[in-house]
Amino acid sequence: METIKIETEYIRLDSLLKLSGLVDTGGQAKVMIQNGEVSVNGESCTMRGKKLRPGDTVSYGEKQFQVESV
């Protein structure tokens, strides 16, 4: 599991996917999320603006990320 460190209160799901390097653009992130390919805390999530806070986990295929504060 990889760690994504944030300095703010939260990060949006589409922004996390770009920050992690899984996608290059917000459009690619939107398609992945709308197709139900991304899970947040073990449940499929189709909201690209979902606010992720420290402790939340995101999964895409075999990749997993955990949000942590700096």
N, C-alpha and C positions, 0 to 999 in steps of 0.2 A: 504494500500500500504506500503510495506516495503522499506527501504532505503539501498542501497549498497554504501558504502563510498570508494572512491579510492584516492590514493595519486599520481597517474600518470595521464597523459593527457587523456588516454582512457583505456578501458578494452575490451577484445574480448568477444563476445557473449558466446562462449563455456566456457570461464573462469568464466563469471558471473554466469552461471548456476551451476557450481561447487561451487563457493564461496557462493551462496545463499543456498546451501544444497539440491536443487531440484534433483541433480544427484550426484553420487559418482565418476564417471569416465568421461573422455573426450569422450570415446566411446558411453556412454549413451547420452551425450549431442549431439554428432554428429547425432545419430539416431533421436532424438526428433526434431532437427533443420531441418534435411533433409526431415522429414515427414511433415514439415509445421505446426508443433504443437506450435511454438513459434512466438509471434508477437513483433515487435519493433516499438514503436511509433504508434501503432494501425494497422500496416500492417504486414502481414505474411512475415517472413524472413527465407530464406533457406541458408544463408551464415554464416557458423559457425565462420568465422574470422571477422565478422562485427565488426567494431570499435564503441564502445559505449562511449559517452562523457557525462559529467554532464548535466542533464536535460533530457536525454533519458529515456524512460520507456520500460520495457520488461514485457510481459504477457505470462503466461502459465496456461491454465485453469482458475481457480478462483484466482490464485496467480499473484500479480503485484509487480514489483520492479522499483524503480527510482534510477538512478545513480546520486550521488552527490560527489563533491570533499571535501576533508578533510579540 
